[in-house]
């Protein structure tokens, strides 16, 4: 674990200094520690794919919710809550 933490620290320092080449090098070293077989690369690829897919769903949901909320704001309060009126 110590080696991974050292690579992580070096990648962070490289990123802070804008050194993308070294940052990429250390990140690839970390990945290389955990992945050296195709099934492990598949795990990484699937993780990235599903994270991206999840972000797209969240964005679409947020956009839909915002539009619905805006529509409801434009409706008069009396008509929107008529179903809760007591007889």
C-alpha positions as CSV (number, residue, x, y, z in Angstrom):
1,X,0.0,0.0,0.0
2,X,2.8,2.4,0.7
3,X,4.0,2.4,-2.9
4,X,0.5,3.3,-4.1
5,X,0.2,6.1,-1.5
6,X,3.6,7.4,-2.7
7,X,2.5,7.4,-6.3
8,X,-0.8,9.1,-5.3
9,X,1.1,11.8,-3.5
10,X,3.5,12.3,-6.5
11,X,0.5,12.5,-8.8
12,X,-1.2,15.1,-6.6
13,X,2.0,17.2,-6.5
14,X,2.4,16.9,-10.3
15,X,-1.2,18.0,-10.8
16,X,-0.8,20.9,-8.4
17,X,2.2,22.1,-10.5
18,X,0.4,21.6,-13.8
19,X,2.7,18.8,-14.8
20,X,0.3,16.6,-16.7
21,X,3.0,14.3,-18.1
22,X,4.2,13.2,-14.6
23,X,0.6,13.2,-13.3
24,X,-0.4,10.7,-16.0
25,X,2.7,8.6,-15.4
26,X,2.0,8.2,-11.7
27,X,-1.7,7.5,-12.3
28,X,-0.8,4.8,-14.9
29,X,1.7,3.3,-12.4
30,X,-1.1,3.0,-9.8
31,X,-3.5,1.4,-12.4
32,X,-0.7,-0.9,-13.4
33,X,-0.4,-2.1,-9.8
34,X,-4.0,-3.2,-9.8
35,X,-4.6,-4.2,-13.4
36,X,-2.4,-6.5,-15.5
37,X,-5.0,-8.9,-16.9
38,X,-7.8,-8.1,-19.3
39,X,-10.6,-8.9,-16.8
40,X,-9.1,-6.2,-14.5
41,X,-8.9,-3.7,-17.3
42,X,-12.6,-4.6,-18.0
43,X,-13.4,-3.8,-14.4
44,X,-11.8,-0.3,-14.9
45,X,-13.5,0.2,-18.2
46,X,-16.9,-0.8,-16.8
47,X,-16.4,1.4,-13.8
48,X,-15.7,4.4,-16.0
49,X,-18.5,3.6,-18.4
50,X,-21.2,3.1,-15.6
51,X,-20.0,6.2,-13.8
52,X,-20.4,8.2,-17.0
53,X,-23.8,6.7,-17.6
54,X,-24.9,7.5,-14.1
55,X,-23.8,11.1,-14.5
56,X,-25.8,11.4,-17.7
57,X,-28.9,10.0,-16.0
58,X,-28.4,12.4,-13.1
59,X,-28.0,15.3,-15.5
60,X,-31.2,14.3,-17.4
61,X,-33.1,13.9,-14.2
62,X,-32.0,17.3,-12.9
63,X,-32.9,19.0,-16.1
64,X,-36.4,17.3,-16.1
65,X,-36.9,18.2,-12.4
66,X,-35.9,21.9,-13.1
67,X,-38.4,22.2,-16.0
68,X,-41.2,20.6,-14.0
69,X,-40.5,22.8,-11.1
70,X,-40.6,25.9,-13.3
71,X,-43.9,24.8,-14.8
72,X,-45.4,24.3,-11.4
73,X,-44.2,27.7,-10.3
74,X,-46.2,29.2,-13.2
75,X,-49.4,27.4,-12.0
76,X,-51.5,29.3,-9.6
77,X,-51.1,28.0,-6.1
78,X,-54.8,27.5,-5.6
79,X,-55.2,25.1,-8.5
80,X,-52.0,23.3,-7.8
81,X,-53.1,22.3,-4.2
82,X,-56.8,21.9,-4.7
83,X,-56.7,18.2,-3.8
84,X,-55.6,19.1,-0.3
85,X,-58.5,21.5,0.4
86,X,-60.8,20.5,3.3
87,X,-64.5,20.4,2.5
